[in-house]
Amino acid sequence: MKPYLIGQSVFHFVDCSLPCPSSHVSDGSDGSSSTINLSFLCWKQHDQLILSALLTSLSMGVLNLVVDCQTSSCVWRTLEKALASPSNSCIMQLHGSFQELRQGDASVTTYMQHAKSLFDELVAAGRPLSLEDFNLYISRGLRGEFKDFVTSLVTKAESLSYADLHSHLLTHEFLHKSSLPSLAANPPLLPTPSLLSSAYLA
């Protein structure tokens, strides 16, 4: 998000380098009356647009942290404090999620995206998972049809990157699905009842 805000030349709103102007300015030399500050209205309009962009980019769990924030800078500071020093319980929870990672009925892409989101959260928390451990967790959670692939993966000298692992799994998934119709169309031949009866009578 930070590169996007910098690219849009609005990051100075969230880092407080462009503070909010006064809502009113004095009208007259004696200062007895005031009028609405047009600079304040302009700043408020821009800040609310940035605030909206920040909120829509957050997941529901993170959104709860900033529900009371009224400005973009408040959201930014709150998230920095919450994510800069992750608690040990949060780290343990993420590792526990990896331990329980299972593909189930999910497609390869959905399964890999879920694993990658957990991986990215650990990176953001300053506790990145090694590529070797990441591949191990992925392998453990795959369905039984990927058994042969997992066996070949274990024998590799170097761990596959996320992109390579995803690509290999997609290929294996495609080949497995392609083989199912042929098995259904050509079921294994079984002896006919008459042949079985003849064999027992003999």
DRENPA-3360 file (N, C-alpha, C; in nm, 2 decimals, always signed):
BEGIN
1 = MKPYLIGQ = +0.08/-0.12/+0.00/+0.00/+0.00/+0.00/+0.09/+0.13/+0.00 ~ +0.20/+0.12/+0.07/+0.28/+0.24/+0.08/+0.33/+0.29/-0.06 ~ +0.38/+0.19/-0.14/+0.42/+0.24/-0.28/+0.31/+0.30/-0.36 ~ +0.19/+0.25/-0.34/+0.07/+0.31/-0.41/+0.05/+0.45/-0.36 ~ +0.05/+0.47/-0.23/+0.02/+0.61/-0.18/+0.13/+0.70/-0.22 ~ +0.26/+0.66/-0.22/+0.37/+0.74/-0.27/+0.35/+0.77/-0.42 ~ +0.31/+0.67/-0.49/+0.29/+0.69/-0.64/+0.18/+0.79/-0.67 ~ +0.08/+0.80/-0.58/-0.03/+0.89/-0.59/+0.00/+1.03/-0.53;
9 = SVFHFVDC = +0.12/+1.04/-0.48/+0.16/+1.17/-0.41/+0.07/+1.21/-0.30 ~ +0.02/+1.11/-0.22/-0.06/+1.14/-0.10/-0.01/+1.08/+0.03 ~ +0.11/+1.03/+0.02/+0.16/+0.96/+0.14/+0.18/+1.06/+0.26 ~ +0.20/+1.19/+0.22/+0.22/+1.29/+0.32/+0.10/+1.31/+0.41 ~ -0.02/+1.26/+0.37/-0.14/+1.26/+0.45/-0.13/+1.16/+0.56 ~ -0.08/+1.04/+0.53/-0.07/+0.94/+0.63/+0.05/+0.94/+0.73 ~ +0.16/+1.00/+0.68/+0.27/+1.01/+0.77/+0.28/+1.14/+0.85 ~ +0.17/+1.22/+0.84/+0.15/+1.34/+0.92/+0.25/+1.46/+0.88;
17 = SLPCPSSH = +0.31/+1.44/+0.76/+0.40/+1.55/+0.72/+0.31/+1.67/+0.66 ~ +0.18/+1.64/+0.64/+0.09/+1.74/+0.59/-0.03/+1.74/+0.70 ~ -0.01/+1.81/+0.81/-0.11/+1.81/+0.91/-0.24/+1.88/+0.87 ~ -0.34/+1.84/+0.94/-0.48/+1.90/+0.91/-0.48/+2.05/+0.94 ~ -0.52/+2.13/+0.85/-0.53/+2.28/+0.88/-0.64/+2.31/+0.98 ~ -0.65/+2.42/+1.03/-0.75/+2.47/+1.12/-0.89/+2.47/+1.04 ~ -0.99/+2.43/+1.11/-1.12/+2.42/+1.04/-1.18/+2.56/+1.01 ~ -1.14/+2.66/+1.09/-1.19/+2.80/+1.07/-1.07/+2.90/+1.07;
25 = VSDGSDGS = -1.09/+3.01/+1.00/-0.99/+3.12/+1.00/-1.06/+3.24/+1.04 ~ -0.99/+3.33/+1.10/-1.04/+3.46/+1.15/-1.09/+3.54/+1.04 ~ -1.20/+3.61/+1.06/-1.26/+3.70/+0.96/-1.26/+3.84/+1.01 ~ -1.17/+3.92/+0.98/-1.16/+4.06/+1.03/-1.04/+4.08/+1.11 ~ -1.00/+4.20/+1.13/-0.88/+4.23/+1.21/-0.90/+4.21/+1.36 ~ -1.02/+4.22/+1.41/-1.04/+4.20/+1.55/-1.05/+4.06/+1.59 ~ -1.07/+3.97/+1.49/-1.07/+3.83/+1.52/-1.20/+3.79/+1.59 ~ -1.30/+3.87/+1.59/-1.43/+3.84/+1.66/-1.51/+3.74/+1.58;
33 = SSTINLSF = -1.49/+3.72/+1.45/-1.57/+3.63/+1.37/-1.47/+3.54/+1.29 ~ -1.53/+3.43/+1.25/-1.44/+3.34/+1.17/-1.53/+3.27/+1.06 ~ -1.46/+3.22/+0.96/-1.53/+3.15/+0.85/-1.46/+3.02/+0.83 ~ -1.53/+2.93/+0.76/-1.48/+2.80/+0.73/-1.35/+2.81/+0.65 ~ -1.25/+2.73/+0.68/-1.12/+2.73/+0.61/-1.14/+2.64/+0.49 ~ -1.12/+2.70/+0.37/-1.13/+2.62/+0.25/-1.02/+2.52/+0.24 ~ -0.90/+2.55/+0.29/-0.79/+2.45/+0.29/-0.82/+2.33/+0.38 ~ -0.90/+2.36/+0.48/-0.94/+2.24/+0.57/-1.04/+2.15/+0.49;
41 = LCWKQHDQ = -1.13/+2.21/+0.42/-1.23/+2.13/+0.35/-1.16/+2.05/+0.24 ~ -1.06/+2.11/+0.17/-0.99/+2.04/+0.07/-0.91/+1.92/+0.13 ~ -0.84/+1.95/+0.24/-0.76/+1.85/+0.31/-0.85/+1.73/+0.36 ~ -0.96/+1.77/+0.42/-1.05/+1.67/+0.47/-1.11/+1.58/+0.36 ~ -1.14/+1.64/+0.24/-1.19/+1.56/+0.13/-1.08/+1.46/+0.08 ~ -0.96/+1.50/+0.07/-0.85/+1.41/+0.02/-0.82/+1.30/+0.13 ~ -0.82/+1.34/+0.25/-0.79/+1.25/+0.36/-0.90/+1.14/+0.37 ~ -1.02/+1.17/+0.35/-1.13/+1.07/+0.35/-1.12/+0.98/+0.24;
49 = LILSALLT = -1.08/+1.02/+0.12/-1.06/+0.93/+0.01/-0.95/+0.83/+0.04 ~ -0.84/+0.88/+0.10/-0.73/+0.79/+0.13/-0.77/+0.70/+0.24 ~ -0.85/+0.75/+0.34/-0.90/+0.66/+0.45/-0.98/+0.55/+0.39 ~ -1.07/+0.58/+0.29/-1.15/+0.48/+0.23/-1.07/+0.38/+0.16 ~ -0.97/+0.42/+0.09/-0.88/+0.33/+0.02/-0.81/+0.23/+0.11 ~ -0.76/+0.29/+0.23/-0.69/+0.20/+0.33/-0.79/+0.10/+0.39 ~ -0.91/+0.14/+0.42/-1.00/+0.05/+0.49/-1.04/-0.06/+0.40 ~ -1.07/-0.03/+0.27/-1.11/-0.14/+0.17/-1.00/-0.24/+0.14;
57 = SLSMGVLN = -0.87/-0.20/+0.18/-0.76/-0.29/+0.15/-0.74/-0.39/+0.27 ~ -0.81/-0.37/+0.38/-0.78/-0.45/+0.50/-0.87/-0.57/+0.51 ~ -0.82/-0.67/+0.57/-0.91/-0.79/+0.59/-1.00/-0.76/+0.71 ~ -1.10/-0.84/+0.73/-1.19/-0.82/+0.84/-1.12/-0.82/+0.98 ~ -1.03/-0.91/+0.99/-0.96/-0.92/+1.12/-0.88/-0.80/+1.16 ~ -0.81/-0.74/+1.06/-0.73/-0.62/+1.08/-0.82/-0.50/+1.09 ~ -0.93/-0.50/+1.02/-1.02/-0.39/+1.02/-1.07/-0.36/+1.16 ~ -1.09/-0.46/+1.24/-1.13/-0.44/+1.38/-1.04/-0.35/+1.46;
65 = LVVDCQTS = -0.91/-0.35/+1.42/-0.81/-0.27/+1.49/-0.83/-0.12/+1.47 ~ -0.89/-0.08/+1.35/-0.89/+0.06/+1.32/-1.03/+0.11/+1.30 ~ -1.13/+0.04/+1.36/-1.27/+0.08/+1.35/-1.30/+0.22/+1.40 ~ -1.22/+0.26/+1.50/-1.25/+0.39/+1.56/-1.17/+0.51/+1.49 ~ -1.08/+0.48/+1.40/-1.00/+0.58/+1.34/-1.08/+0.67/+1.24 ~ -1.06/+0.80/+1.25/-1.13/+0.89/+1.17/-1.05/+0.95/+1.06 ~ -0.92/+0.93/+1.06/-0.83/+0.99/+0.96/-0.73/+0.88/+0.91 ~ -0.68/+0.91/+0.79/-0.58/+0.81/+0.73/-0.46/+0.79/+0.81;
73 = SCVWRTLE = -0.41/+0.90/+0.87/-0.29/+0.90/+0.96/-0.31/+0.81/+1.08 ~ -0.43/+0.82/+1.14/-0.47/+0.74/+1.25/-0.46/+0.59/+1.22 ~ -0.52/+0.55/+1.10/-0.52/+0.41/+1.06/-0.37/+0.37/+1.04 ~ -0.29/+0.45/+0.98/-0.15/+0.41/+0.95/-0.08/+0.39/+1.08 ~ -0.09/+0.48/+1.17/-0.01/+0.47/+1.30/-0.06/+0.35/+1.38 ~ -0.19/+0.32/+1.38/-0.24/+0.21/+1.45/-0.19/+0.08/+1.39 ~ -0.19/+0.07/+1.26/-0.14/-0.06/+1.20/+0.01/-0.07/+1.22 ~ +0.08/+0.04/+1.21/+0.23/+0.03/+1.24/+0.25/-0.03/+1.38;
81 = KALASPSN = +0.18/+0.02/+1.48/+0.20/-0.03/+1.61/+0.16/-0.17/+1.63 ~ +0.05/-0.21/+1.57/+0.00/-0.34/+1.58/+0.08/-0.45/+1.51 ~ +0.14/-0.41/+1.40/+0.22/-0.51/+1.32/+0.37/-0.50/+1.34 ~ +0.41/-0.39/+1.40/+0.56/-0.38/+1.42/+0.61/-0.47/+1.53 ~ +0.53/-0.50/+1.63/+0.57/-0.58/+1.74/+0.47/-0.69/+1.76 ~ +0.47/-0.79/+1.67/+0.37/-0.90/+1.69/+0.39/-0.98/+1.82 ~ +0.29/-1.02/+1.88/+0.30/-1.10/+2.00/+0.34/-1.24/+1.97 ~ +0.39/-1.30/+2.07/+0.44/-1.44/+2.06/+0.31/-1.53/+2.03;
89 = SCIMQLHG = +0.20/-1.50/+2.09/+0.08/-1.58/+2.07/+0.04/-1.57/+1.92 ~ +0.05/-1.45/+1.86/+0.02/-1.44/+1.72/+0.11/-1.53/+1.63 ~ +0.24/-1.53/+1.66/+0.34/-1.61/+1.59/+0.31/-1.76/+1.61 ~ +0.28/-1.80/+1.73/+0.24/-1.94/+1.75/+0.11/-1.98/+1.68 ~ +0.02/-1.89/+1.67/-0.11/-1.92/+1.60/-0.08/-1.94/+1.45 ~ +0.01/-1.86/+1.39/+0.04/-1.87/+1.25/+0.11/-2.01/+1.23 ~ +0.20/-2.04/+1.32/+0.27/-2.17/+1.30/+0.17/-2.29/+1.32 ~ +0.08/-2.27/+1.41/-0.02/-2.37/+1.43/-0.11/-2.39/+1.31;
97 = SFQELRQG = -0.14/-2.28/+1.24/-0.22/-2.28/+1.12/-0.15/-2.36/+1.01 ~ -0.01/-2.35/+1.01/+0.07/-2.43/+0.91/+0.06/-2.58/+0.95 ~ +0.07/-2.60/+1.08/+0.06/-2.74/+1.12/-0.07/-2.81/+1.08 ~ -0.18/-2.73/+1.08/-0.31/-2.79/+1.05/-0.35/-2.77/+0.90 ~ -0.26/-2.72/+0.82/-0.28/-2.69/+0.68/-0.32/-2.82/+0.61 ~ -0.44/-2.83/+0.55/-0.48/-2.94/+0.47/-0.55/-2.90/+0.35 ~ -0.53/-2.97/+0.24/-0.59/-2.93/+0.11/-0.74/-2.95/+0.11 ~ -0.78/-3.07/+0.16/-0.92/-3.10/+0.16/-0.98/-3.11/+0.02;
105 = DASVTTYM = -1.09/-3.04/+0.00/-1.16/-3.04/-0.13/-1.11/-2.92/-0.22 ~ -1.02/-2.84/-0.17/-0.98/-2.72/-0.24/-0.89/-2.75/-0.36 ~ -0.90/-2.66/-0.46/-0.81/-2.68/-0.57/-0.66/-2.65/-0.53 ~ -0.57/-2.68/-0.62/-0.43/-2.66/-0.59/-0.41/-2.50/-0.57 ~ -0.47/-2.43/-0.66/-0.45/-2.28/-0.65/-0.50/-2.22/-0.52 ~ -0.62/-2.26/-0.48/-0.68/-2.21/-0.36/-0.60/-2.25/-0.24 ~ -0.55/-2.38/-0.24/-0.47/-2.43/-0.13/-0.34/-2.36/-0.12 ~ -0.27/-2.33/-0.23/-0.15/-2.26/-0.23/-0.16/-2.12/-0.19;
113 = QHAKSLFD = -0.27/-2.05/-0.24/-0.29/-1.91/-0.20/-0.31/-1.90/-0.05 ~ -0.38/-1.99/+0.01/-0.40/-1.99/+0.15/-0.27/-2.01/+0.23 ~ -0.19/-2.10/+0.18/-0.06/-2.12/+0.24/+0.03/-2.00/+0.23 ~ +0.03/-1.94/+0.11/+0.11/-1.82/+0.08/+0.07/-1.70/+0.17 ~ -0.06/-1.69/+0.20/-0.11/-1.58/+0.29/-0.05/-1.60/+0.43 ~ -0.05/-1.73/+0.48/+0.01/-1.75/+0.61/+0.16/-1.72/+0.61 ~ +0.23/-1.76/+0.50/+0.37/-1.73/+0.48/+0.40/-1.58/+0.49 ~ +0.32/-1.51/+0.41/+0.34/-1.36/+0.41/+0.31/-1.30/+0.55;
121 = ELVAAGRP = +0.22/-1.35/+0.62/+0.19/-1.29/+0.76/+0.31/-1.32/+0.85 ~ +0.38/-1.43/+0.83/+0.50/-1.46/+0.91/+0.61/-1.36/+0.87 ~ +0.62/-1.34/+0.74/+0.72/-1.25/+0.69/+0.70/-1.11/+0.75 ~ +0.57/-1.06/+0.74/+0.54/-0.93/+0.79/+0.56/-0.92/+0.94 ~ +0.55/-1.03/+1.01/+0.58/-1.04/+1.16/+0.72/-1.05/+1.19 ~ +0.81/-1.05/+1.09/+0.95/-1.06/+1.11/+1.00/-1.20/+1.15 ~ +0.92/-1.30/+1.13/+0.95/-1.44/+1.15/+0.93/-1.53/+1.03 ~ +1.00/-1.50/+0.92/+0.98/-1.57/+0.80/+1.01/-1.72/+0.81;
129 = LSLEDFNL = +0.93/-1.80/+0.74/+0.95/-1.95/+0.73/+1.04/-1.98/+0.62 ~ +1.13/-2.08/+0.65/+1.22/-2.12/+0.54/+1.15/-2.18/+0.43 ~ +1.21/-2.17/+0.31/+1.14/-2.23/+0.19/+1.13/-2.38/+0.21 ~ +1.23/-2.44/+0.27/+1.23/-2.59/+0.29/+1.11/-2.63/+0.38 ~ +1.09/-2.55/+0.49/+0.98/-2.58/+0.58/+0.84/-2.55/+0.51 ~ +0.84/-2.45/+0.43/+0.71/-2.41/+0.36/+0.67/-2.53/+0.27 ~ +0.77/-2.58/+0.19/+0.74/-2.69/+0.11/+0.70/-2.82/+0.18 ~ +0.76/-2.83/+0.30/+0.72/-2.95/+0.38/+0.58/-2.94/+0.43;
137 = YISRGLRG = +0.54/-2.82/+0.48/+0.40/-2.81/+0.52/+0.30/-2.83/+0.41 ~ +0.34/-2.77/+0.29/+0.25/-2.79/+0.17/+0.24/-2.94/+0.14 ~ +0.35/-3.01/+0.14/+0.35/-3.16/+0.11/+0.26/-3.24/+0.20 ~ +0.27/-3.20/+0.33/+0.20/-3.28/+0.43/+0.05/-3.26/+0.42 ~ +0.01/-3.15/+0.37/-0.14/-3.12/+0.36/-0.20/-3.16/+0.23 ~ -0.13/-3.21/+0.13/-0.18/-3.25/+0.00/-0.27/-3.37/+0.01 ~ -0.36/-3.39/-0.08/-0.44/-3.51/-0.08/-0.36/-3.63/-0.13 ~ -0.42/-3.75/-0.11/-0.35/-3.87/-0.14/-0.30/-3.89/-0.28;
145 = EFKDFVTS = -0.38/-3.82/-0.37/-0.35/-3.84/-0.51/-0.21/-3.78/-0.55 ~ -0.16/-3.69/-0.46/-0.03/-3.63/-0.48/+0.09/-3.70/-0.42 ~ +0.06/-3.83/-0.37/+0.17/-3.90/-0.30/+0.29/-3.92/-0.38 ~ +0.28/-3.96/-0.51/+0.40/-3.98/-0.59/+0.48/-3.85/-0.61 ~ +0.40/-3.74/-0.63/+0.47/-3.61/-0.64/+0.55/-3.57/-0.51 ~ +0.49/-3.60/-0.40/+0.55/-3.56/-0.27/+0.68/-3.65/-0.26 ~ +0.67/-3.77/-0.30/+0.79/-3.86/-0.29/+0.90/-3.80/-0.37 ~ +0.87/-3.76/-0.49/+0.98/-3.70/-0.58/+1.03/-3.57/-0.53;
153 = LVTKAESL = +0.94/-3.50/-0.46/+0.98/-3.37/-0.41/+1.08/-3.38/-0.30 ~ +1.06/-3.49/-0.22/+1.15/-3.51/-0.10/+1.29/-3.54/-0.15 ~ +1.31/-3.61/-0.27/+1.44/-3.65/-0.32/+1.51/-3.53/-0.38 ~ +1.45/-3.42/-0.41/+1.52/-3.31/-0.47/+1.62/-3.24/-0.38 ~ +1.73/-3.21/-0.43/+1.84/-3.15/-0.35/+1.81/-3.01/-0.31 ~ +1.74/-2.93/-0.39/+1.70/-2.79/-0.35/+1.55/-2.78/-0.35 ~ +1.51/-2.69/-0.26/+1.37/-2.66/-0.24/+1.31/-2.58/-0.36 ~ +1.19/-2.62/-0.40/+1.13/-2.54/-0.51/+1.08/-2.41/-0.46;
161 = SYADLHSH = +1.08/-2.31/-0.55/+1.03/-2.18/-0.52/+0.87/-2.19/-0.52 ~ +0.81/-2.09/-0.47/+0.66/-2.10/-0.46/+0.60/-2.11/-0.60 ~ +0.66/-2.04/-0.70/+0.60/-2.04/-0.84/+0.63/-2.18/-0.90 ~ +0.74/-2.24/-0.88/+0.77/-2.37/-0.94/+0.69/-2.48/-0.87 ~ +0.68/-2.47/-0.74/+0.60/-2.57/-0.67/+0.45/-2.56/-0.72 ~ +0.40/-2.44/-0.73/+0.26/-2.42/-0.77/+0.24/-2.48/-0.91 ~ +0.34/-2.45/-1.00/+0.33/-2.50/-1.14/+0.33/-2.65/-1.15 ~ +0.42/-2.72/-1.07/+0.43/-2.86/-1.07/+0.30/-2.92/-1.02;
169 = LLTHEFLH = +0.24/-2.86/-0.91/+0.12/-2.92/-0.86/+0.00/-2.90/-0.95 ~ +0.00/-2.79/-1.02/-0.11/-2.77/-1.12/-0.10/-2.87/-1.23 ~ +0.02/-2.90/-1.28/+0.04/-3.01/-1.38/-0.01/-3.14/-1.33 ~ +0.03/-3.17/-1.21/-0.01/-3.30/-1.15/-0.16/-3.31/-1.13 ~ -0.22/-3.20/-1.09/-0.37/-3.19/-1.08/-0.44/-3.21/-1.21 ~ -0.39/-3.15/-1.31/-0.44/-3.16/-1.45/-0.43/-3.30/-1.50 ~ -0.32/-3.37/-1.48/-0.30/-3.50/-1.53/-0.39/-3.60/-1.45 ~ -0.41/-3.58/-1.32/-0.49/-3.66/-1.24/-0.64/-3.65/-1.29;
177 = KSSLPSLA = -0.68/-3.53/-1.31/-0.82/-3.51/-1.35/-0.84/-3.57/-1.49 ~ -0.74/-3.56/-1.58/-0.75/-3.61/-1.72/-0.76/-3.76/-1.72 ~ -0.70/-3.83/-1.62/-0.70/-3.97/-1.61/-0.83/-4.03/-1.56 ~ -0.91/-3.95/-1.49/-1.04/-4.00/-1.43/-1.14/-4.05/-1.53 ~ -1.17/-3.97/-1.64/-1.27/-4.01/-1.74/-1.23/-4.14/-1.81 ~ -1.10/-4.16/-1.83/-1.06/-4.28/-1.90/-1.07/-4.40/-1.81 ~ -1.05/-4.39/-1.68/-1.08/-4.50/-1.59/-1.22/-4.53/-1.58 ~ -1.31/-4.43/-1.59/-1.45/-4.45/-1.58/-1.50/-4.52/-1.71;
185 = ANPPLLPT = -1.45/-4.48/-1.82/-1.49/-4.54/-1.95/-1.44/-4.68/-1.97 ~ -1.33/-4.71/-1.91/-1.27/-4.85/-1.93/-1.24/-4.91/-1.79 ~ -1.35/-4.95/-1.72/-1.33/-5.02/-1.59/-1.26/-5.15/-1.60 ~ -1.19/-5.19/-1.50/-1.12/-5.32/-1.50/-1.21/-5.43/-1.53 ~ -1.17/-5.53/-1.62/-1.25/-5.64/-1.65/-1.26/-5.74/-1.54 ~ -1.37/-5.79/-1.50/-1.39/-5.89/-1.40/-1.44/-6.02/-1.46 ~ -1.41/-6.14/-1.41/-1.46/-6.26/-1.46/-1.62/-6.26/-1.45 ~ -1.68/-6.32/-1.55/-1.82/-6.33/-1.56/-1.87/-6.43/-1.45;
193 = PSLLSSAY = -1.99/-6.42/-1.40/-2.04/-6.52/-1.31/-2.03/-6.66/-1.36 ~ -2.06/-6.68/-1.49/-2.06/-6.82/-1.54/-1.92/-6.88/-1.53 ~ -1.82/-6.79/-1.56/-1.68/-6.84/-1.56/-1.64/-6.87/-1.41 ~ -1.68/-6.79/-1.32/-1.65/-6.82/-1.18/-1.71/-6.95/-1.13 ~ -1.84/-6.97/-1.18/-1.91/-7.09/-1.14/-1.84/-7.21/-1.19 ~ -1.79/-7.20/-1.32/-1.73/-7.31/-1.39/-1.60/-7.34/-1.31 ~ -1.53/-7.24/-1.27/-1.40/-7.26/-1.20/-1.42/-7.33/-1.07 ~ -1.52/-7.30/-0.99/-1.55/-7.36/-0.87/-1.60/-7.51/-0.89;
201 = LA = -1.68/-7.53/-0.99/-1.73/-7.67/-1.02/-1.61/-7.76/-1.06 ~ -1.51/-7.70/-1.13/-1.40/-7.79/-1.17/-1.32/-7.83/-1.05;
% end
